[in-house]
Amino acid sequence: MINGYQKIKGIVPPMVTPLKSQDELDVEGLERLVEHIIKGGVSGLFLLGTTGEGPGLSYALRRELLERTCKLVNGRVPVLACVTDTSFTESVHLAQVAADCGCHAAVLSAPYYFVPDSPELIEYVAHITSQIPLPLYLYNMPGLTKVNFSMDVLKAAMDMPGIVGLKDSSCSMLYFHQVRALIGERDDFGLLVGPEEMLAETVLLGGDGGVNGGANLFPRLYVELYKAAENKDMERISRLQKEVLAVAHSLYTVGSHPSSLIKGLKCALSLEGICSDVVAEPFQSFRSKEREQVASLLGDLKGKIDTALN
């Protein structure tokens, strides 16, 4: 592990990337979004992941987002930067930018398109870790990369200097249990889980928190659910979990495409006056019909979430 690194525990939202157009940041929206999320009591921000549409953004825009966000955060919470790319060199370059901006750690999924087998993935992780100037979380996202960080890969990675944790978005509790067994008593190795429907179970069973998309919109809801799970307050967990599931089962299911999660979040944020709803190609923002549906759902969700929190 890297000397001086402090493990992150809690809610680390995978921040959406506010866009004015395909290659222009919504700067004012970014400012409002960062303040909105931090005000909710989160433990950090995760930039350029799936929810942040990182792989769909130009390298120049990725760098600008890191620079602007780190200045806005100004050390109030740790910032994690996803540096995943099909190019080894570009991943290393972006990690250097992240380090120069003051990011706390880098996050790296398996390279996609050319699919490595486990022995190749171990070599890749060992090589790139030696080149990245930040503590590194591995990012298990087999649904999109088509590559799973197997237990053999993780076991090897845990012995590599610089690897500090895993962000798992496999949506598998079986995988979670396998990772927890592998980590054992190592308190220095972080385990964050992506799917918000699994947040309470993750924390109750020894995980360190969640990288939950809904915390862009309702940060306090996810922070309070994390705290309830940490305190094993089952009654409060039940009440708050119901609302987390309602967010996932409503806003993320408008329309008929997998991209509805990102579109739904950005649409809701724009309706709240926080940032633009422009999404990166190959996707397009919701049209008026879906936007009206999101507005209706959002009004219902806000009232129920306020009641659950108070």
C-alpha positions in Angstrom: 0.0 0.0 0.0 1.1 3.6 -0.5 2.3 5.3 2.6 -0.2 7.9 4.0 -3.2 6.6 2.0 -6.4 6.7 4.0 -9.1 4.2 3.0 -12.5 5.7 2.0 -15.6 4.6 3.8 -19.1 5.8 3.0 -20.8 7.1 -0.1 -18.7 8.2 -3.1 -21.2 9.2 -5.9 -20.1 8.4 -9.4 -20.7 12.0 -10.5 -22.5 12.7 -13.8 -20.6 14.9 -16.2 -22.6 18.1 -16.9 -22.4 18.9 -20.6 -23.5 21.9 -22.7 -22.7 20.0 -25.9 -20.8 16.9 -27.0 -17.4 18.5 -26.1 -18.2 21.3 -23.8 -18.7 21.2 -20.1 -21.7 22.9 -18.4 -19.4 24.8 -16.1 -22.1 26.5 -14.0 -24.0 23.2 -13.7 -20.8 21.5 -12.6 -20.4 24.1 -9.8 -23.9 23.6 -8.6 -23.7 19.8 -8.9 -20.5 19.6 -6.8 -21.9 21.8 -4.1 -25.2 19.8 -4.1 -23.5 16.5 -3.7 -21.0 17.6 -1.0 -23.7 19.3 1.0 -25.4 15.9 1.2 -22.5 14.6 3.4 -20.8 12.3 1.0 -17.3 10.8 1.6 -15.9 11.5 -1.8 -16.5 12.0 -5.5 -15.8 9.5 -8.3 -15.3 11.1 -11.7 -15.3 9.7 -15.3 -16.9 6.3 -14.4 -19.9 4.7 -16.1 -22.4 7.2 -14.8 -19.9 10.0 -15.7 -19.8 8.7 -19.3 -16.0 8.8 -19.1 -15.3 6.5 -22.1 -17.5 8.7 -24.3 -15.7 11.9 -23.6 -12.7 13.5 -25.4 -9.4 13.4 -23.6 -9.3 17.2 -23.4 -12.8 17.2 -21.7 -11.8 14.5 -19.3 -8.8 16.6 -18.2 -10.9 19.8 -17.9 -13.4 18.0 -15.7 -10.7 16.7 -13.4 -9.1 20.2 -13.1 -12.3 22.1 -12.6 -13.8 19.6 -10.1 -10.7 19.4 -8.0 -10.6 23.2 -7.7 -14.2 23.3 -6.8 -13.9 20.5 -4.2 -10.7 22.2 -2.8 -9.8 19.3 -0.6 -13.2 19.0 1.2 -13.6 15.4 0.2 -11.3 12.9 -1.7 -11.7 12.8 -5.5 -11.3 9.5 -7.4 -10.6 9.5 -11.1 -11.4 6.7 -13.5 -8.5 6.3 -15.9 -9.8 3.3 -17.9 -8.9 3.3 -21.6 -8.2 0.8 -24.4 -4.8 2.5 -24.5 -2.3 1.7 -21.7 -0.5 5.0 -22.4 -3.6 7.1 -22.3 -4.6 5.5 -18.9 -1.2 6.5 -17.5 -1.4 10.0 -19.0 -4.8 10.6 -17.4 -3.6 9.2 -14.1 -0.8 11.8 -14.1 -3.3 14.5 -14.9 -5.4 13.3 -11.9 -2.4 13.3 -9.7 -1.4 16.8 -10.8 -5.0 18.0 -10.0 -4.9 16.6 -6.5 -7.0 13.5 -6.9 -6.9 11.1 -4.0 -6.8 7.9 -6.1 -7.2 6.5 -9.6 -9.7 3.8 -10.6 -9.1 1.3 -13.3 -11.3 -1.3 -14.9 -10.0 -4.1 -17.2 -9.2 -2.9 -20.7 -12.0 -3.6 -23.1 -12.1 -4.5 -26.9 -9.0 -6.7 -26.7 -10.0 -9.1 -23.9 -7.2 -10.3 -21.7 -7.3 -13.7 -19.9 -6.4 -13.9 -16.2 -2.6 -14.3 -16.6 -2.5 -11.5 -19.1 -4.7 -9.3 -16.8 -2.4 -9.9 -13.9 0.6 -8.8 -16.0 -1.3 -5.8 -17.2 -2.3 -4.7 -13.7 1.2 -5.1 -12.4 2.7 -3.1 -15.3 0.2 -0.3 -15.2 0.3 0.0 -11.4 4.0 0.6 -11.5 3.4 3.5 -13.9 0.4 5.2 -12.2 1.4 7.9 -9.6 -1.7 7.4 -7.4 -3.1 4.8 -5.2 -5.3 2.5 -7.4 -8.7 1.0 -7.0 -9.5 -1.8 -9.5 -13.0 -1.5 -11.0 -14.9 -4.7 -11.7 -17.4 -3.9 -14.4 -17.9 -7.2 -16.4 -21.2 -6.1 -17.9 -19.4 -3.5 -20.0 -15.8 -4.6 -20.2 -16.6 -8.3 -20.7 -13.8 -9.1 -18.3 -14.2 -10.2 -14.6 -11.5 -9.6 -12.1 -11.3 -13.3 -10.9 -10.1 -14.2 -7.4 -6.8 -15.3 -8.9 -6.3 -11.8 -10.3 -7.4 -10.1 -7.1 -5.2 -12.2 -5.0 -2.2 -11.3 -7.1 -3.2 -7.6 -7.2 -3.6 -7.4 -3.4 0.1 -8.0 -3.1 1.1 -5.3 -5.6 2.2 -2.0 -4.1 -0.2 0.8 -4.9 -3.4 -1.3 -5.2 -5.7 -0.1 -2.3 -9.1 -1.5 -3.1 -11.8 -2.7 -5.4 -14.9 -1.0 -6.7 -17.3 -3.8 -7.7 -20.2 -3.3 -10.1 -20.8 -7.0 -11.0 -24.2 -6.9 -9.2 -23.3 -10.3 -7.7 -23.6 -11.0 -4.0 -21.8 -14.3 -4.6 -18.8 -12.3 -6.0 -19.0 -9.9 -3.1 -18.8 -12.8 -0.6 -15.8 -14.2 -2.5 -14.0 -10.9 -2.3 -14.8 -10.5 1.4 -13.4 -13.9 2.1 -10.3 -13.1 0.1 -9.7 -9.8 1.9 -10.1 -11.4 5.2 -8.8 -9.2 8.0 -7.0 -6.7 5.9 -8.4 -3.5 7.1 -6.3 -1.5 4.6 -8.0 -2.9 1.5 -11.2 -1.0 0.5 -14.3 -2.6 -0.9 -16.9 -0.3 -2.5 -20.0 -1.6 -4.4 -21.7 0.2 -7.3 -25.3 -1.1 -7.4 -27.3 1.0 -4.9 -29.8 -1.7 -4.4 -27.0 -3.6 -2.7 -25.7 -0.8 -0.5 -27.3 -1.9 2.9 -26.2 -5.5 2.5 -22.7 -4.4 1.4 -22.1 -2.4 4.6 -23.8 -4.9 6.9 -21.6 -7.7 5.5 -18.3 -5.8 5.9 -18.1 -3.6 2.8 -16.9 0.0 3.0 -19.6 1.8 1.2 -21.2 2.6 -2.1 -20.5 4.3 -5.4 -24.2 5.0 -6.0 -25.5 7.0 -9.0 -28.6 8.1 -7.2 -26.5 10.1 -4.8 -26.0 12.7 -7.5 -29.7 13.6 -7.0 -30.4 12.6 -3.4 -27.0 12.4 -1.7 -28.4 12.6 1.9 -30.7 9.5 1.3 -27.7 7.3 0.4 -25.5 8.8 3.2 -28.2 8.1 5.8 -28.7 4.6 4.5 -25.0 4.0 4.8 -25.0 5.3 8.4 -28.0 3.2 9.3 -26.3 0.0 8.0 -23.1 0.9 9.8 -25.2 1.2 13.0 -27.2 -1.9 12.2 -30.4 0.1 12.6 -32.7 -2.3 10.9 -35.9 -0.3 11.1 -34.2 2.8 9.6 -32.5 0.6 7.0 -35.9 -0.8 5.9 -37.4 2.6 5.6 -34.6 4.2 3.6 -33.9 1.1 1.5 -37.5 1.3 0.2 -36.8 4.8 -1.1 -33.5 3.8 -2.7 -35.2 1.0 -4.5 -38.0 3.4 -5.6 -35.3 5.6 -7.2 -33.8 2.7 -9.1 -37.1 1.2 -10.2 -38.6 4.5 -11.4 -36.0 7.0 -12.7 -33.7 4.4 -14.1 -36.4 2.6 -16.1 -38.0 5.5 -18.0 -37.6 4.6 -21.7 -36.6 1.2 -23.1 -32.8 1.4 -23.3 -29.9 0.6 -20.9 -28.9 4.2 -21.2 -32.0 5.2 -19.2 -30.1 5.3 -16.0 -27.8 8.1 -17.2 -30.6 9.9 -19.1 -33.0 9.6 -16.1 -30.4 11.1 -13.7 -29.4 13.9 -16.0 -33.0 14.7 -16.8 -34.0 14.8 -13.1 -30.9 17.0 -12.3 -31.9 19.4 -15.0 -35.5 19.5 -13.7 -34.1 20.4 -10.3 -32.1 23.3 -11.9 -28.7 21.8 -11.1 -27.2 21.0 -14.5 -27.9 20.3 -18.2 -29.4 17.1 -19.3 -27.1 16.7 -22.4 -25.7 13.2 -22.7 -22.6 12.1 -24.7 -23.0 10.3 -28.0 -24.1 7.8 -29.0 -27.0 8.7 -26.8 -29.5 11.6 -26.8 -31.4 13.3 -24.0 -34.9 12.3 -23.2 -37.6 13.9 -25.4 -40.6 15.8 -24.0 -42.7 12.6 -23.3 -40.0 11.0 -21.2 -39.1 14.3 -19.5 -42.7 14.7 -18.4 -42.6 11.2 -17.0 -39.4 11.9 -15.1 -41.0 15.2 -13.7 -44.0 13.2 -12.4 -41.8 10.5 -10.8 -39.5 13.1 -9.3 -42.2 14.9 -7.5 -43.5 11.7 -6.0 -40.0 10.6 -5.0 -39.0 13.8 -3.3 -42.0 13.8 -1.0 -41.5 10.2 0.1 -37.8 10.6 0.6 -38.2 13.8 2.7 -40.7 11.8 4.9 -38.3 8.8 5.2 -35.4 11.0 6.2 -37.3 13.0 8.8 
